Amino acid sequence: MVFNNNNLKYRIAFDTAKNIFMAIDATDESNVAYGITIEQAIVELKNKLN
């Protein structure tokens, strides 16, 4: 499932080995950000892309 948030399309996944959420840029899957919460992962992805 792809989410859209202020012109940012991303997917959310959970890394069970590390117990951490991943926000993955839907247009370029090499852009991945991590966070303890889904919201934190999304914020990290936004910061990484800006």
FENNOR-V986962 format. One record per backbone hydrogen bond with DSSP energy under -1.0 kcal/mol. CO is the residue of the C=O (numbers start at 1). NH is the residue of the N-H. If there is no record, write none. Layout:
# FENNOR-V986962
co = {CO & CO}
nh = {NH & NH}
This chain:
# FENNOR-V986962
co = {3 & 8 & 9 & 10 & 11 & 13 & 15 & 15 & 20 & 21 & 22 & 23 & 24 & 28 & 31 & 33 & 35 & 37 & 38 & 39 & 40 & 41 & 42 & 43 & 44 & 45 & 46}
nh = {10 & 5 & 26 & 3 & 24 & 22 & 19 & 20 & 15 & 35 & 13 & 33 & 11 & 31 & 25 & 23 & 21 & 41 & 42 & 43 & 44 & 45 & 46 & 47 & 48 & 49 & 50}
